């Protein structure tokens, strides 16, 4: 299979079949082979009639990411694990939102500089606002990692009241302190009144889809339950919540909305959010029917296929 490195050397990468120049965007991280982002972004660019292409590139660190962006002329990039925090020290500028959250997921090149921001919190809040107004509502946040930080930041920005629940007191208390909100041990979940439960942990993610982060008996006290896990689409948490009479929100809208915000930042144009959601959902259902393994073949930092 021809590598991105050889295509770049031949001048073929970033050009259409007619030889026209394409705008390049990319996902950087490791692993990236499972990501839906290339499918979502490329479907959007085609629908928008943009001459653009989005690649998935496996890299070991932030410095390699920036080198690849400059070498390949990549205008904008998504970053995922393990780069979201580590890459911040490599960037020329980060915004206040990213600094507060402690992570970036979006880069763009501008006049020789690489800037970073975070659209995870935007994707999170928009996925909730599709169903209800966040202002004045109390949210029980499960977890204390990067996804929890984006959720707490977004809830506070929208006038909601987050309460952090974590199995790890050290990271949970630190998160609550950073955002001036309460921390409670997970064992207190049944003692707290909240309108929405949000799972920011990977519990229940494929292939360990039988997992559930809280006992099912606790769910009926919440009007809404959101799970940031989107593979499988209907996690055990959401199935149990639905059976308990809760409204449920999958993790897929968050993924789509954060990607749509990236496209707005890079292109200045409005992306087809409905189409992006539809192609992502169809791909997840296809993967489920195929046993879950339909990874793309990302290019690593040596220009070879993984």
Helices and strands as residue ranges (DSSP letters): H 4-10, E 23-29, H 37-47, E 52-58, H 62-72, E 74-79, G 86-90, E 93-94, H 96-101, E 106-110, E 113-117, H 120-129, E 138-142, H 146-157, E 161-166, H 169-179, E 182-185, G 186-191, E 196-199, G 216-221, E 224-227, H 236-243, E 247-249, H 252-267, H 273-289, E 299-300
